[in-house]
Amino acid sequence: MSNPSESSPRDGESSPLSANAANTARRGFLKVGTAASASVVAALASNRPLRGAEPQNNSEEPVRIGLVGAGGRGAGAINDSLTINENVTLSAIADLEERKLESVLKGTAKRHEGKVDVAEHKMHSGIDAYRRILDDPDIDVVLFATPPGFRPQYVAEAVDAGKHVFAEKPTCVDPAGYKICLSAHEQAEKNGTAIVTGTQYRRQTNYMEAIKKLHEGMIGDIIAATMRYCSSGIWFRNRQPDMSDTQYQVYNWMHHIWLSGDQIAEQAVHNIDTMNWIMGGPPESAYGSGGRFTRPEGSEMWDNVEVDYVYPGNRLVSFMCRQIPGTQGDNSNTIYCTGGQCTIRGGNSGASIVDRDGKELWSMKGDIGAAYKQEHKDLIDSVRNGKPIVELKATADSSMTAALGRMAAYTGKRVTWDFATKESKLDLFPKDFDINGSRPEPQFAVPGKTKLI
Ligand SMILES: NC(=O)c1ccc[n+]([C@@H]2O[C@H](COP(=O)([O-])OP(=O)(O)OC[C@H]3O[C@@H](n4cnc5c(N)ncnc54)[C@H](O)[C@@H]3O)[C@@H](O)[C@H]2O)c1
C-alpha cells in the first residue's frame, strides 16, 4: 500500500512564506501566528529590545532557558548546556506529557545545584505547552527536543517571539517544513537572534580537523564517498490505554513518517550533514531504494534505505542506512580522493587519513560528549557577545537532503534537489491536526506505487 505521506498534496508550501505566514498556512489549528508576531511587535513598541537584539556582554546577567520536549535528548541537551555554561538557568519546561516535567526537573536539579529555577507555574504540559514558553518574557533561549515533525513551525514561532533557539536535528522532514526553516533563518538574522542546531559533529574536533585537511587538499581532489548508518534496531512503543490515534503516533513518533521522516532523516541526517559540509552544500539529485521486512505492524518505517546522491562536480556519494537485528553495524563516512582516503567514524570512534597504499598519514580520536556541550557553549557565547549564530539553513539543507533521498527511495524515481525544494508539494504534517483525534491506518511506501509529488 502506498504511503499517503508521499502521495497526497497539502497546501501552504508552494511559495516562499514569512515564518508566520508559513505557520498560519500549515497549522491553522494552533491559531498562534498572530499572537507570535504580536509579542515581537509589543517588545519593539515598548522599546524593550528583543533579548537577542543587543549584546549581553555582562556575563553576570543570567541567561534563562526554557526546554520544550523533556524526553531523552531534551534531558541531555539541558544537562549539556548547564554543564558547560556559567550563569545560565533552566527556568521553564514544556512537554506533551505531564509526568516528563517532574522527571527532567528532578534529574537536572540534582546534577546542577543553583542552576535550576523552575517555578510551578513554569511547568507546562499539553499540546500548546511550547507556546507558554514562547509567550514568557522571562525566557531568553528555547531548547527544542520534541519529535522532528513539530520542529519547523515551533522554531519559526520562537523566532517570531524573539527567542534565541537551540533546535535538535532534523529540523524538517519534508519540503514544506524546509521552506518554513528557510524563512525562520532569514527572520532570525533580521531579529538578531540565534539559532544553533543539534548537528554536534560540526563541533567535534576530529571531524573538524579531518574535513579541514580534506578541504586543504592533503590527499588531493574528492572523487566519491560513502556514508553508512547501519545498526541493529530502534525502539518501538506500544499503545497505552486511552490514547487517541494521534496521541499514540506522537508517543511512538519514530515509526510515523510525518513525525520522524524515517531513519534517513531522524538518525542518518548526521552522516548527510557531514557530507554536505565536506561537499560544500547539498547534492543535485538522488536515486535510491530500500524496503521493509522486520518492522512491527503499525510502523511506517523502512528497515533500510540506500541512496546514490550526485553532488556538484559529478561526485557520487553512496549512502546506506539500516536498522535490522542481527546485522553488522557501521556508522562511518569514507571520502575517496585522488591521493588517498579519509574515514570519519561516528561517536567516539575517531578519524584517519591514509595514502593510496594504505599508509596512515593522520589520525585523531573522537569525543562526542565534548561536541554535544560545545554547541551549547557556542550558542550562549554568541548571545552574550551580541553576535548570534544563525545556522538553521545548513541543518535544514541537510534535513532536506535526507528527505530528498527518502522521496527518491519511496517512489523509485530519480529526484532532483531543484524539484524537491522548488516544485514538490509534499507536506507530511496532518492538515487537520488534533491531538485527541483519529488518524488513518499507518501505511508504508511501496516504490512504483507511491507517487512523487
Ligand atoms: N543530536 C543527537 O545526537 C540526538 C540524539 C537523540 C535524539 N535527538 C533528537 O532529539 C529529538 C527528541 O528525541 P528523543 O530521543 O529525546 O525523543 P523522546 O521520545 O525521548 O522525547 C521526545 C519528548 O517530546 C515530547 N513531545 C512530543 N510532542 C511534543 C509536543 N508537540 N510538544 C511538547 N513536547 C512534545 C514527548 O512527550 C517526549 O517527552 C529528536 O528530534 C531526535 O532526532 C538528537
The ligand as an SDF file (V2000), in Angstrom:
LIG
                    3D

 44 48  0  0  0  0  0  0  0  0999 V2000
   21.7830   15.2350   18.3030 N   0  0  0  0  0  0  0  0  0  0  0  0
   21.6640   13.9600   18.6150 C   0  0  0  0  0  0  0  0  0  0  0  0
   22.6100   13.1890   18.5500 O   0  0  0  0  0  0  0  0  0  0  0  0
   20.3380   13.4450   19.0650 C   0  0  0  0  0  0  0  0  0  0  0  0
   20.2680   12.2810   19.8490 C   0  0  0  0  0  0  0  0  0  0  0  0
   18.9970   11.8110   20.2240 C   0  0  0  0  0  0  0  0  0  0  0  0
   17.8570   12.4770   19.8040 C   0  0  0  0  0  0  0  0  0  0  0  0
   17.9750   13.6050   19.0250 N   0  0  0  0  0  0  0  0  0  0  0  0
   16.7750   14.3080   18.5300 C   0  0  0  0  0  0  0  0  0  0  0  0
   16.0650   14.8570   19.6300 O   0  0  0  0  0  0  0  0  0  0  0  0
   14.6720   14.8410   19.3710 C   0  0  0  0  0  0  0  0  0  0  0  0
   13.9590   14.1290   20.5210 C   0  0  0  0  0  0  0  0  0  0  0  0
   14.4210   12.7950   20.5930 O   0  0  0  0  0  0  0  0  0  0  0  0
   14.3210   11.9620   21.9490 P   0  0  0  0  0  0  0  0  0  0  0  0
   15.1760   10.7700   21.7600 O   0  0  0  0  0  0  0  0  0  0  0  0
   14.5510   12.8430   23.1020 O   0  0  0  0  0  0  0  0  0  0  0  0
   12.7830   11.5130   21.9270 O   0  0  0  0  0  0  0  0  0  0  0  0
   11.8520   11.1940   23.2050 P   0  0  0  0  0  0  0  0  0  0  0  0
   10.6830   10.4610   22.6720 O   0  0  0  0  0  0  0  0  0  0  0  0
   12.6780   10.5880   24.2840 O   0  0  0  0  0  0  0  0  0  0  0  0
   11.4010   12.6550   23.6970 O   0  0  0  0  0  0  0  0  0  0  0  0
   10.5220   13.4780   22.9980 C   0  0  0  0  0  0  0  0  0  0  0  0
    9.7390   14.2630   24.0410 C   0  0  0  0  0  0  0  0  0  0  0  0
    8.9480   15.2550   23.3580 O   0  0  0  0  0  0  0  0  0  0  0  0
    7.6450   15.2530   23.9530 C   0  0  0  0  0  0  0  0  0  0  0  0
    6.7210   15.7930   22.9570 N   0  0  0  0  0  0  0  0  0  0  0  0
    6.1870   15.1720   21.8760 C   0  0  0  0  0  0  0  0  0  0  0  0
    5.4600   16.0490   21.1510 N   0  0  0  0  0  0  0  0  0  0  0  0
    5.5140   17.2310   21.8100 C   0  0  0  0  0  0  0  0  0  0  0  0
    4.9610   18.4960   21.5700 C   0  0  0  0  0  0  0  0  0  0  0  0
    4.2180   18.7370   20.4710 N   0  0  0  0  0  0  0  0  0  0  0  0
    5.1900   19.4920   22.4490 N   0  0  0  0  0  0  0  0  0  0  0  0
    5.9460   19.2570   23.5640 C   0  0  0  0  0  0  0  0  0  0  0  0
    6.5110   18.0730   23.8360 N   0  0  0  0  0  0  0  0  0  0  0  0
    6.3110   17.0680   22.9580 C   0  0  0  0  0  0  0  0  0  0  0  0
    7.4020   13.8080   24.3350 C   0  0  0  0  0  0  0  0  0  0  0  0
    6.3860   13.6780   25.3050 O   0  0  0  0  0  0  0  0  0  0  0  0
    8.7660   13.4040   24.8450 C   0  0  0  0  0  0  0  0  0  0  0  0
    8.9270   13.6770   26.2170 O   0  0  0  0  0  0  0  0  0  0  0  0
   14.5040   14.1750   18.0120 C   0  0  0  0  0  0  0  0  0  0  0  0
   14.4470   15.1430   17.0060 O   0  0  0  0  0  0  0  0  0  0  0  0
   15.7850   13.3680   17.8440 C   0  0  0  0  0  0  0  0  0  0  0  0
   16.1460   13.1740   16.4910 O   0  0  0  0  0  0  0  0  0  0  0  0
   19.1780   14.1000   18.6850 C   0  0  0  0  0  0  0  0  0  0  0  0
  1  2  1  0
  2  3  2  0
  2  4  1  0
  4  5  1  0
  4 44  2  0
  5  6  2  0
  6  7  1  0
  7  8  2  0
  8  9  1  0
  8 44  1  0
  9 10  1  0
  9 42  1  0
 10 11  1  0
 11 12  1  0
 11 40  1  0
 12 13  1  0
 13 14  1  0
 14 15  2  0
 14 16  1  0
 14 17  1  0
 17 18  1  0
 18 19  2  0
 18 20  1  0
 18 21  1  0
 21 22  1  0
 22 23  1  0
 23 24  1  0
 23 38  1  0
 24 25  1  0
 25 26  1  0
 25 36  1  0
 26 27  1  0
 26 35  1  0
 27 28  2  0
 28 29  1  0
 29 30  1  0
 29 35  2  0
 30 31  1  0
 30 32  2  0
 32 33  1  0
 33 34  2  0
 34 35  1  0
 36 37  1  0
 36 38  1  0
 38 39  1  0
 40 41  1  0
 40 42  1  0
 42 43  1  0
M  CHG  2   8   1  16  -1
M  END
$$$$
